[in-house]
């Protein structure tokens, strides 16, 4: 199955978009390493759209994947969370503790506190 999830990064107080910041989308796993579903740079709306498939996050195999491959385990719906990175590529904010529960959300909004955004020079004026 194909999925699309848009991650939107906003300043918590003002709800202004955080433009030009790198953001990653992950599937949280309890018994193995979390699966990266990609990274990208937010646009003028503070958004980046991720495209991924079942095979990008399944750990075990049960059922059928995008390519008709038999999947033998139960992890067929992602537990999604986002990570925001500073300009040096270091993770400064993660929503892992609030990951979706077996739900491929269409939208995930991440709120960055003003002081954290300022500390990492994430605030860029919109055109």
Phi, psi and omega in degrees: 000144178260143181231154172224127177228128176260125175259128179242130181248122183231153170286130188304309186286314187269343184064019177282144181291146173264111188264139173071026179255146178279137181224145178239154176241134184227156170256121180282132177238142181274327188246009179205178179295140178299148182264126174281130178255008175126170174223157178195176182251132183293147180270194183293348176261003182077023186242151168220136183258124180258135175243128182208168182234165179309316183296344180284342183230354180287135179261319180254178182237116178203128182090213182229135179273186180304324185262018180076014179280135178294132178254131190259003183232199186248354185277074184250003174228132186283153169254097191272144170209161182245154175230133177255135182248149174278181183295340179270000178087011179270137177293126180244346181205131178228143176256022183305319181294346180239031181299151175298154179255103180049050182213125176269084183298145175284329183222138172230125178253131179247126178257123179257127178296144183307313183294325178291318178298316180293318180302325183254016177053046181269347184277118179234131181294137177285152178289000000 
